Amino acid sequence: MPRYDFRCRSCGATFELRRTMAQANDPAVCPQGHEDTVKLLSAVAVTGGASAGAAQQAPSGGGGGCCGGGCCG
Ligand SMILES: [Zn+2]
């Protein structure tokens, strides 16, 4: 169940409430009993997403060896 942060505009207190998403926009009452509260936008941690795929390029191997230039002969 997600938690929502609220702030009371009467006394300035911030508090958290755990409620369902369907109740996210319901008015919250300050623990001190005030009803003038606003819901704070909390940063939702979203994991995943598109990561920049680094294309790995294989180094072009040159052929040949020591026998290319007749060094072995
Ligand atoms: Zn309050």
PDB file of the backbone (N, CA, C, O) and the ligand in Angstrom, with CONECT records:
HET     ZN  A 101       1
ATOM      1  N   MET A   1       0.854  -1.201   0.000  1.00  0.00           N
ATOM      2  CA  MET A   1       0.000   0.000   0.000  1.00  0.00           C
ATOM      3  C   MET A   1       0.885   1.244   0.000  1.00  0.00           C
ATOM      4  O   MET A   1       1.754   1.389   0.860  1.00  0.00           O
ATOM      5  N   PRO A   2       0.675   2.110  -0.928  1.00  0.00           N
ATOM      6  CA  PRO A   2       1.566   3.291  -1.008  1.00  0.00           C
ATOM      7  C   PRO A   2       1.297   4.263   0.128  1.00  0.00           C
ATOM      8  O   PRO A   2       0.216   4.330   0.713  1.00  0.00           O
ATOM      9  N   ARG A   3       2.346   5.001   0.391  1.00  0.00           N
ATOM     10  CA  ARG A   3       2.234   6.024   1.426  1.00  0.00           C
ATOM     11  C   ARG A   3       2.155   7.390   0.771  1.00  0.00           C
ATOM     12  O   ARG A   3       2.787   7.646  -0.254  1.00  0.00           O
ATOM     13  N   TYR A   4       1.391   8.235   1.364  1.00  0.00           N
ATOM     14  CA  TYR A   4       1.221   9.565   0.824  1.00  0.00           C
ATOM     15  C   TYR A   4       1.584  10.580   1.908  1.00  0.00           C
ATOM     16  O   TYR A   4       1.251  10.432   3.084  1.00  0.00           O
ATOM     17  N   ASP A   5       2.259  11.578   1.465  1.00  0.00           N
ATOM     18  CA  ASP A   5       2.673  12.628   2.392  1.00  0.00           C
ATOM     19  C   ASP A   5       1.667  13.776   2.320  1.00  0.00           C
ATOM     20  O   ASP A   5       1.234  14.193   1.246  1.00  0.00           O
ATOM     21  N   PHE A   6       1.332  14.244   3.453  1.00  0.00           N
ATOM     22  CA  PHE A   6       0.421  15.372   3.542  1.00  0.00           C
ATOM     23  C   PHE A   6       1.052  16.452   4.400  1.00  0.00           C
ATOM     24  O   PHE A   6       1.927  16.195   5.226  1.00  0.00           O
ATOM     25  N   ARG A   7       0.590  17.639   4.182  1.00  0.00           N
ATOM     26  CA  ARG A   7       1.052  18.740   5.013  1.00  0.00           C
ATOM     27  C   ARG A   7      -0.150  19.541   5.466  1.00  0.00           C
ATOM     28  O   ARG A   7      -1.044  19.880   4.691  1.00  0.00           O
ATOM     29  N   CYS A   8      -0.129  19.820   6.717  1.00  0.00           N
ATOM     30  CA  CYS A   8      -1.228  20.591   7.283  1.00  0.00           C
ATOM     31  C   CYS A   8      -0.927  22.070   7.095  1.00  0.00           C
ATOM     32  O   CYS A   8       0.156  22.550   7.431  1.00  0.00           O
ATOM     33  N   ARG A   9      -1.890  22.769   6.560  1.00  0.00           N
ATOM     34  CA  ARG A   9      -1.685  24.199   6.361  1.00  0.00           C
ATOM     35  C   ARG A   9      -2.100  25.004   7.580  1.00  0.00           C
ATOM     36  O   ARG A   9      -1.901  26.217   7.645  1.00  0.00           O
ATOM     37  N   SER A  10      -2.669  24.319   8.524  1.00  0.00           N
ATOM     38  CA  SER A  10      -3.065  25.016   9.754  1.00  0.00           C
ATOM     39  C   SER A  10      -1.908  25.091  10.733  1.00  0.00           C
ATOM     40  O   SER A  10      -1.622  26.146  11.298  1.00  0.00           O
ATOM     41  N   CYS A  11      -1.237  23.942  10.928  1.00  0.00           N
ATOM     42  CA  CYS A  11      -0.148  23.928  11.903  1.00  0.00           C
ATOM     43  C   CYS A  11       1.191  23.641  11.242  1.00  0.00           C
ATOM     44  O   CYS A  11       2.229  23.691  11.901  1.00  0.00           O
ATOM     45  N   GLY A  12       1.180  23.341   9.942  1.00  0.00           N
ATOM     46  CA  GLY A  12       2.427  23.140   9.233  1.00  0.00           C
ATOM     47  C   GLY A  12       3.038  21.774   9.424  1.00  0.00           C
ATOM     48  O   GLY A  12       4.154  21.528   8.968  1.00  0.00           O
ATOM     49  N   ALA A  13       2.344  20.897  10.075  1.00  0.00           N
ATOM     50  CA  ALA A  13       2.889  19.564  10.306  1.00  0.00           C
ATOM     51  C   ALA A  13       2.769  18.720   9.037  1.00  0.00           C
ATOM     52  O   ALA A  13       1.823  18.845   8.259  1.00  0.00           O
ATOM     53  N   THR A  14       3.748  17.878   8.868  1.00  0.00           N
ATOM     54  CA  THR A  14       3.686  16.924   7.761  1.00  0.00           C
ATOM     55  C   THR A  14       3.480  15.537   8.346  1.00  0.00           C
ATOM     56  O   THR A  14       4.004  15.200   9.408  1.00  0.00           O
ATOM     57  N   PHE A  15       2.728  14.769   7.646  1.00  0.00           N
ATOM     58  CA  PHE A  15       2.434  13.433   8.136  1.00  0.00           C
ATOM     59  C   PHE A  15       2.199  12.524   6.953  1.00  0.00           C
ATOM     60  O   PHE A  15       1.926  12.964   5.836  1.00  0.00           O
ATOM     61  N   GLU A  16       2.314  11.255   7.231  1.00  0.00           N
ATOM     62  CA  GLU A  16       2.141  10.251   6.194  1.00  0.00           C
ATOM     63  C   GLU A  16       0.893   9.437   6.471  1.00  0.00           C
ATOM     64  O   GLU A  16       0.523   9.168   7.614  1.00  0.00           O
ATOM     65  N   LEU A  17       0.273   9.064   5.389  1.00  0.00           N
ATOM     66  CA  LEU A  17      -0.872   8.177   5.504  1.00  0.00           C
ATOM     67  C   LEU A  17      -0.692   7.045   4.512  1.00  0.00           C
ATOM     68  O   LEU A  17      -0.264   7.244   3.375  1.00  0.00           O
ATOM     69  N   ARG A  18      -1.025   5.873   4.969  1.00  0.00           N
ATOM     70  CA  ARG A  18      -1.005   4.731   4.060  1.00  0.00           C
ATOM     71  C   ARG A  18      -2.440   4.443   3.645  1.00  0.00           C
ATOM     72  O   ARG A  18      -3.309   4.143   4.464  1.00  0.00           O
ATOM     73  N   ARG A  19      -2.642   4.544   2.391  1.00  0.00           N
ATOM     74  CA  ARG A  19      -3.989   4.325   1.878  1.00  0.00           C
ATOM     75  C   ARG A  19      -3.877   3.783   0.469  1.00  0.00           C
ATOM     76  O   ARG A  19      -2.819   3.824  -0.159  1.00  0.00           O
ATOM     77  N   THR A  20      -4.961   3.291   0.009  1.00  0.00           N
ATOM     78  CA  THR A  20      -4.947   2.733  -1.331  1.00  0.00           C
ATOM     79  C   THR A  20      -4.919   3.863  -2.348  1.00  0.00           C
ATOM     80  O   THR A  20      -5.180   5.022  -2.028  1.00  0.00           O
ATOM     81  N   MET A  21      -4.598   3.495  -3.573  1.00  0.00           N
ATOM     82  CA  MET A  21      -4.526   4.523  -4.597  1.00  0.00           C
ATOM     83  C   MET A  21      -5.902   5.118  -4.881  1.00  0.00           C
ATOM     84  O   MET A  21      -6.019   6.264  -5.317  1.00  0.00           O
ATOM     85  N   ALA A  22      -6.921   4.337  -4.632  1.00  0.00           N
ATOM     86  CA  ALA A  22      -8.268   4.849  -4.853  1.00  0.00           C
ATOM     87  C   ALA A  22      -8.610   5.928  -3.849  1.00  0.00           C
ATOM     88  O   ALA A  22      -9.470   6.773  -4.099  1.00  0.00           O
ATOM     89  N   GLN A  23      -7.934   5.897  -2.713  1.00  0.00           N
ATOM     90  CA  GLN A  23      -8.203   6.885  -1.678  1.00  0.00           C
ATOM     91  C   GLN A  23      -7.157   7.983  -1.668  1.00  0.00           C
ATOM     92  O   GLN A  23      -7.106   8.791  -0.740  1.00  0.00           O
ATOM     93  N   ALA A  24      -6.322   8.015  -2.699  1.00  0.00           N
ATOM     94  CA  ALA A  24      -5.191   8.946  -2.689  1.00  0.00           C
ATOM     95  C   ALA A  24      -5.662  10.390  -2.657  1.00  0.00           C
ATOM     96  O   ALA A  24      -5.016  11.247  -2.054  1.00  0.00           O
ATOM     97  N   ASN A  25      -6.778  10.655  -3.299  1.00  0.00           N
ATOM     98  CA  ASN A  25      -7.232  12.033  -3.385  1.00  0.00           C
ATOM     99  C   ASN A  25      -8.275  12.375  -2.325  1.00  0.00           C
ATOM    100  O   ASN A  25      -8.862  13.457  -2.336  1.00  0.00           O
ATOM    101  N   ASP A  26      -8.487  11.455  -1.434  1.00  0.00           N
ATOM    102  CA  ASP A  26      -9.425  11.763  -0.366  1.00  0.00           C
ATOM    103  C   ASP A  26      -8.801  12.771   0.589  1.00  0.00           C
ATOM    104  O   ASP A  26      -7.585  12.773   0.778  1.00  0.00           O
ATOM    105  N   PRO A  27      -9.599  13.605   1.175  1.00  0.00           N
ATOM    106  CA  PRO A  27      -9.040  14.579   2.128  1.00  0.00           C
ATOM    107  C   PRO A  27      -8.485  13.879   3.350  1.00  0.00           C
ATOM    108  O   PRO A  27      -9.076  12.938   3.881  1.00  0.00           O
ATOM    109  N   ALA A  28      -7.349  14.357   3.772  1.00  0.00           N
ATOM    110  CA  ALA A  28      -6.700  13.798   4.949  1.00  0.00           C
ATOM    111  C   ALA A  28      -6.833  14.777   6.101  1.00  0.00           C
ATOM    112  O   ALA A  28      -6.875  15.993   5.915  1.00  0.00           O
ATOM    113  N   VAL A  29      -6.896  14.234   7.244  1.00  0.00           N
ATOM    114  CA  VAL A  29      -7.025  15.056   8.447  1.00  0.00           C
ATOM    115  C   VAL A  29      -5.713  15.012   9.196  1.00  0.00           C
ATOM    116  O   VAL A  29      -5.140  13.946   9.422  1.00  0.00           O
ATOM    117  N   CYS A  30      -5.249  16.182   9.574  1.00  0.00           N
ATOM    118  CA  CYS A  30      -4.022  16.292  10.338  1.00  0.00           C
ATOM    119  C   CYS A  30      -4.150  15.530  11.659  1.00  0.00           C
ATOM    120  O   CYS A  30      -5.233  15.459  12.240  1.00  0.00           O
ATOM    121  N   PRO A  31      -3.040  14.964  12.126  1.00  0.00           N
ATOM    122  CA  PRO A  31      -3.094  14.304  13.441  1.00  0.00           C
ATOM    123  C   PRO A  31      -3.559  15.243  14.551  1.00  0.00           C
ATOM    124  O   PRO A  31      -4.049  14.805  15.592  1.00  0.00           O
ATOM    125  N   GLN A  32      -3.399  16.519  14.311  1.00  0.00           N
ATOM    126  CA  GLN A  32      -3.854  17.484  15.307  1.00  0.00           C
ATOM    127  C   GLN A  32      -5.332  17.820  15.132  1.00  0.00           C
ATOM    128  O   GLN A  32      -5.915  18.571  15.914  1.00  0.00           O
ATOM    129  N   GLY A  33      -5.919  17.248  14.090  1.00  0.00           N
ATOM    130  CA  GLY A  33      -7.348  17.458  13.916  1.00  0.00           C
ATOM    131  C   GLY A  33      -7.708  18.503  12.881  1.00  0.00           C
ATOM    132  O   GLY A  33      -8.884  18.799  12.670  1.00  0.00           O
ATOM    133  N   HIS A  34      -6.696  19.061  12.234  1.00  0.00           N
ATOM    134  CA  HIS A  34      -6.985  20.071  11.227  1.00  0.00           C
ATOM    135  C   HIS A  34      -7.371  19.399   9.912  1.00  0.00           C
ATOM    136  O   HIS A  34      -6.877  18.326   9.567  1.00  0.00           O
ATOM    137  N   GLU A  35      -8.239  20.044   9.218  1.00  0.00           N
ATOM    138  CA  GLU A  35      -8.701  19.469   7.956  1.00  0.00           C
ATOM    139  C   GLU A  35      -8.121  20.188   6.751  1.00  0.00           C
ATOM    140  O   GLU A  35      -8.316  19.753   5.617  1.00  0.00           O
ATOM    141  N   ASP A  36      -7.422  21.266   6.981  1.00  0.00           N
ATOM    142  CA  ASP A  36      -6.864  22.029   5.878  1.00  0.00           C
ATOM    143  C   ASP A  36      -5.496  21.452   5.527  1.00  0.00           C
ATOM    144  O   ASP A  36      -4.465  21.991   5.930  1.00  0.00           O
ATOM    145  N   THR A  37      -5.494  20.377   4.788  1.00  0.00           N
ATOM    146  CA  THR A  37      -4.249  19.695   4.454  1.00  0.00           C
ATOM    147  C   THR A  37      -4.110  19.618   2.950  1.00  0.00           C
ATOM    148  O   THR A  37      -5.088  19.675   2.204  1.00  0.00           O
ATOM    149  N   VAL A  38      -2.890  19.489   2.538  1.00  0.00           N
ATOM    150  CA  VAL A  38      -2.603  19.327   1.121  1.00  0.00           C
ATOM    151  C   VAL A  38      -1.746  18.084   0.961  1.00  0.00           C
ATOM    152  O   VAL A  38      -0.943  17.742   1.829  1.00  0.00           O
ATOM    153  N   LYS A  39      -1.930  17.429  -0.146  1.00  0.00           N
ATOM    154  CA  LYS A  39      -1.157  16.231  -0.415  1.00  0.00           C
ATOM    155  C   LYS A  39       0.126  16.621  -1.134  1.00  0.00           C
ATOM    156  O   LYS A  39       0.118  17.363  -2.116  1.00  0.00           O
ATOM    157  N   LEU A  40       1.205  16.107  -0.621  1.00  0.00           N
ATOM    158  CA  LEU A  40       2.492  16.424  -1.209  1.00  0.00           C
ATOM    159  C   LEU A  40       2.817  15.408  -2.292  1.00  0.00           C
ATOM    160  O   LEU A  40       2.445  14.236  -2.227  1.00  0.00           O
ATOM    161  N   LEU A  41       3.512  15.903  -3.264  1.00  0.00           N
ATOM    162  CA  LEU A  41       3.921  15.004  -4.331  1.00  0.00           C
ATOM    163  C   LEU A  41       5.233  14.355  -3.926  1.00  0.00           C
ATOM    164  O   LEU A  41       6.271  15.011  -3.840  1.00  0.00           O
ATOM    165  N   SER A  42       5.168  13.092  -3.686  1.00  0.00           N
ATOM    166  CA  SER A  42       6.376  12.378  -3.292  1.00  0.00           C
ATOM    167  C   SER A  42       6.998  11.762  -4.533  1.00  0.00           C
ATOM    168  O   SER A  42       6.314  11.320  -5.457  1.00  0.00           O
ATOM    169  N   ALA A  43       8.277  11.753  -4.515  1.00  0.00           N
ATOM    170  CA  ALA A  43       8.992  11.204  -5.656  1.00  0.00           C
ATOM    171  C   ALA A  43       8.850   9.687  -5.658  1.00  0.00           C
ATOM    172  O   ALA A  43       9.232   8.999  -4.711  1.00  0.00           O
ATOM    173  N   VAL A  44       8.305   9.209  -6.721  1.00  0.00           N
ATOM    174  CA  VAL A  44       8.114   7.768  -6.830  1.00  0.00           C
ATOM    175  C   VAL A  44       9.341   7.178  -7.510  1.00  0.00           C
ATOM    176  O   VAL A  44       9.737   7.589  -8.600  1.00  0.00           O
ATOM    177  N   ALA A  45       9.908   6.235  -6.851  1.00  0.00           N
ATOM    178  CA  ALA A  45      11.105   5.612  -7.403  1.00  0.00           C
ATOM    179  C   ALA A  45      10.700   4.604  -8.458  1.00  0.00           C
ATOM    180  O   ALA A  45      10.113   3.562  -8.167  1.00  0.00           O
ATOM    181  N   VAL A  46      11.020   4.936  -9.650  1.00  0.00           N
ATOM    182  CA  VAL A  46      10.698   4.049 -10.754  1.00  0.00           C
ATOM    183  C   VAL A  46      11.981   3.387 -11.218  1.00  0.00           C
ATOM    184  O   VAL A  46      12.918   4.046 -11.669  1.00  0.00           O
ATOM    185  N   THR A  47      12.001   2.107 -11.101  1.00  0.00           N
ATOM    186  CA  THR A  47      13.197   1.392 -11.525  1.00  0.00           C
ATOM    187  C   THR A  47      13.025   0.885 -12.945  1.00  0.00           C
ATOM    188  O   THR A  47      11.913   0.802 -13.465  1.00  0.00           O
ATOM    189  N   GLY A  48      14.107   0.561 -13.537  1.00  0.00           N
ATOM    190  CA  GLY A  48      14.050   0.040 -14.896  1.00  0.00           C
ATOM    191  C   GLY A  48      14.068   1.166 -15.909  1.00  0.00           C
ATOM    192  O   GLY A  48      14.570   2.258 -15.643  1.00  0.00           O
ATOM    193  N   GLY A  49      13.527   0.889 -17.043  1.00  0.00           N
ATOM    194  CA  GLY A  49      13.544   1.894 -18.072  1.00  0.00           C
ATOM    195  C   GLY A  49      14.568   1.558 -19.131  1.00  0.00           C
ATOM    196  O   GLY A  49      15.295   0.569 -19.047  1.00  0.00           O
ATOM    197  N   ALA A  50      14.594   2.403 -20.110  1.00  0.00           N
ATOM    198  CA  ALA A  50      15.485   2.154 -21.227  1.00  0.00           C
ATOM    199  C   ALA A  50      16.889   2.621 -20.870  1.00  0.00           C
ATOM    200  O   ALA A  50      17.101   3.774 -20.495  1.00  0.00           O
ATOM    201  N   SER A  51      17.798   1.747 -20.989  1.00  0.00           N
ATOM    202  CA  SER A  51      19.187   2.123 -20.781  1.00  0.00           C
ATOM    203  C   SER A  51      19.869   2.215 -22.140  1.00  0.00           C
ATOM    204  O   SER A  51      19.590   1.449 -23.063  1.00  0.00           O
ATOM    205  N   ALA A  52      20.748   3.156 -22.218  1.00  0.00           N
ATOM    206  CA  ALA A  52      21.426   3.347 -23.498  1.00  0.00           C
ATOM    207  C   ALA A  52      22.285   2.138 -23.806  1.00  0.00           C
ATOM    208  O   ALA A  52      23.272   1.866 -23.122  1.00  0.00           O
ATOM    209  N   GLY A  53      21.904   1.430 -24.825  1.00  0.00           N
ATOM    210  CA  GLY A  53      22.662   0.241 -25.182  1.00  0.00           C
ATOM    211  C   GLY A  53      23.939   0.623 -25.886  1.00  0.00           C
ATOM    212  O   GLY A  53      23.927   1.225 -26.960  1.00  0.00           O
ATOM    213  N   ALA A  54      25.016   0.270 -25.275  1.00  0.00           N
ATOM    214  CA  ALA A  54      26.308   0.571 -25.881  1.00  0.00           C
ATOM    215  C   ALA A  54      26.652  -0.538 -26.872  1.00  0.00           C
ATOM    216  O   ALA A  54      26.846  -1.701 -26.519  1.00  0.00           O
ATOM    217  N   ALA A  55      26.711  -0.133 -28.059  1.00  0.00           N
ATOM    218  CA  ALA A  55      27.052  -1.118 -29.085  1.00  0.00           C
ATOM    219  C   ALA A  55      28.536  -1.452 -28.991  1.00  0.00           C
ATOM    220  O   ALA A  55      29.414  -0.598 -29.119  1.00  0.00           O
ATOM    221  N   GLN A  56      28.753  -2.685 -28.771  1.00  0.00           N
ATOM    222  CA  GLN A  56      30.152  -3.086 -28.644  1.00  0.00           C
ATOM    223  C   GLN A  56      30.684  -3.486 -30.021  1.00  0.00           C
ATOM    224  O   GLN A  56      30.133  -4.346 -30.708  1.00  0.00           O
ATOM    225  N   GLN A  57      31.726  -2.855 -30.372  1.00  0.00           N
ATOM    226  CA  GLN A  57      32.321  -3.166 -31.663  1.00  0.00           C
ATOM    227  C   GLN A  57      33.575  -4.000 -31.443  1.00  0.00           C
ATOM    228  O   GLN A  57      34.480  -3.611 -30.705  1.00  0.00           O
ATOM    229  N   ALA A  58      33.606  -5.132 -32.089  1.00  0.00           N
ATOM    230  CA  ALA A  58      34.773  -5.985 -31.957  1.00  0.00           C
ATOM    231  C   ALA A  58      35.925  -5.360 -32.723  1.00  0.00           C
ATOM    232  O   ALA A  58      35.748  -4.885 -33.845  1.00  0.00           O
ATOM    233  N   PRO A  59      37.049  -5.362 -32.145  1.00  0.00           N
ATOM    234  CA  PRO A  59      38.205  -4.806 -32.868  1.00  0.00           C
ATOM    235  C   PRO A  59      38.499  -5.629 -34.106  1.00  0.00           C
ATOM    236  O   PRO A  59      38.555  -6.858 -34.069  1.00  0.00           O
ATOM    237  N   SER A  60      38.681  -4.927 -35.178  1.00  0.00           N
ATOM    238  CA  SER A  60      38.929  -5.627 -36.440  1.00  0.00           C
ATOM    239  C   SER A  60      40.315  -6.261 -36.403  1.00  0.00           C
ATOM    240  O   SER A  60      41.340  -5.580 -36.379  1.00  0.00           O
ATOM    241  N   GLY A  61      40.305  -7.572 -36.399  1.00  0.00           N
ATOM    242  CA  GLY A  61      41.597  -8.257 -36.330  1.00  0.00           C
ATOM    243  C   GLY A  61      42.224  -8.380 -37.709  1.00  0.00           C
ATOM    244  O   GLY A  61      41.607  -8.853 -38.664  1.00  0.00           O
ATOM    245  N   GLY A  62      43.386  -7.967 -37.770  1.00  0.00           N
ATOM    246  CA  GLY A  62      44.083  -8.074 -39.052  1.00  0.00           C
ATOM    247  C   GLY A  62      44.643  -9.466 -39.229  1.00  0.00           C
ATOM    248  O   GLY A  62      45.157 -10.070 -38.287  1.00  0.00           O
ATOM    249  N   GLY A  63      44.543  -9.951 -40.403  1.00  0.00           N
ATOM    250  CA  GLY A  63      45.046 -11.295 -40.654  1.00  0.00           C
ATOM    251  C   GLY A  63      46.557 -11.304 -40.711  1.00  0.00           C
ATOM    252  O   GLY A  63      47.241 -10.338 -40.373  1.00  0.00           O
ATOM    253  N   GLY A  64      47.011 -12.384 -41.131  1.00  0.00           N
ATOM    254  CA  GLY A  64      48.456 -12.471 -41.309  1.00  0.00           C
ATOM    255  C   GLY A  64      49.155 -12.865 -40.036  1.00  0.00           C
ATOM    256  O   GLY A  64      48.517 -13.055 -39.000  1.00  0.00           O
ATOM    257  N   GLY A  65      50.348 -12.978 -40.102  1.00  0.00           N
ATOM    258  CA  GLY A  65      51.152 -13.368 -38.974  1.00  0.00           C
ATOM    259  C   GLY A  65      52.575 -13.064 -39.287  1.00  0.00           C
ATOM    260  O   GLY A  65      52.906 -12.106 -39.985  1.00  0.00           O
ATOM    261  N   CYS A  66      53.374 -13.873 -38.773  1.00  0.00           N
ATOM    262  CA  CYS A  66      54.777 -13.638 -39.027  1.00  0.00           C
ATOM    263  C   CYS A  66      55.186 -14.078 -40.423  1.00  0.00           C
ATOM    264  O   CYS A  66      56.244 -13.702 -40.927  1.00  0.00           O
ATOM    265  N   CYS A  67      54.298 -14.911 -41.058  1.00  0.00           N
ATOM    266  CA  CYS A  67      54.678 -15.419 -42.369  1.00  0.00           C
ATOM    267  C   CYS A  67      54.213 -14.530 -43.512  1.00  0.00           C
ATOM    268  O   CYS A  67      54.411 -14.853 -44.683  1.00  0.00           O
ATOM    269  N   GLY A  68      53.604 -13.430 -43.168  1.00  0.00           N
ATOM    270  CA  GLY A  68      53.075 -12.592 -44.224  1.00  0.00           C
ATOM    271  C   GLY A  68      54.167 -11.980 -45.073  1.00  0.00           C
ATOM    272  O   GLY A  68      54.029 -11.899 -46.294  1.00  0.00           O
ATOM    273  N   GLY A  69      55.176 -11.576 -44.492  1.00  0.00           N
ATOM    274  CA  GLY A  69      56.203 -10.877 -45.232  1.00  0.00           C
ATOM    275  C   GLY A  69      57.416 -11.727 -45.546  1.00  0.00           C
ATOM    276  O   GLY A  69      58.459 -11.225 -45.964  1.00  0.00           O
ATOM    277  N   GLY A  70      57.260 -13.017 -45.339  1.00  0.00           N
ATOM    278  CA  GLY A  70      58.364 -13.873 -45.635  1.00  0.00           C
ATOM    279  C   GLY A  70      59.454 -13.874 -44.588  1.00  0.00           C
ATOM    280  O   GLY A  70      60.623 -14.128 -44.877  1.00  0.00           O
ATOM    281  N   CYS A  71      59.051 -13.587 -43.379  1.00  0.00           N
ATOM    282  CA  CYS A  71      60.038 -13.577 -42.320  1.00  0.00           C
ATOM    283  C   CYS A  71      60.369 -14.980 -41.846  1.00  0.00           C
ATOM    284  O   CYS A  71      61.375 -15.218 -41.178  1.00  0.00           O
ATOM    285  N   CYS A  72      59.458 -15.933 -42.227  1.00  0.00           N
ATOM    286  CA  CYS A  72      59.661 -17.283 -41.698  1.00  0.00           C
ATOM    287  C   CYS A  72      60.366 -18.138 -42.717  1.00  0.00           C
ATOM    288  O   CYS A  72      60.736 -19.281 -42.452  1.00  0.00           O
ATOM    289  N   GLY A  73      60.530 -17.611 -43.787  1.00  0.00           N
ATOM    290  CA  GLY A  73      61.066 -18.462 -44.807  1.00  0.00           C
ATOM    291  C   GLY A  73      62.493 -18.228 -44.966  1.00  0.00           C
ATOM    292  O   GLY A  73      63.135 -18.868 -45.799  1.00  0.00           O
TER     293      GLY A  73
HETATM  294 ZN    ZN A 101      -2.566  20.515  11.687  1.00  0.00          ZN2+
END
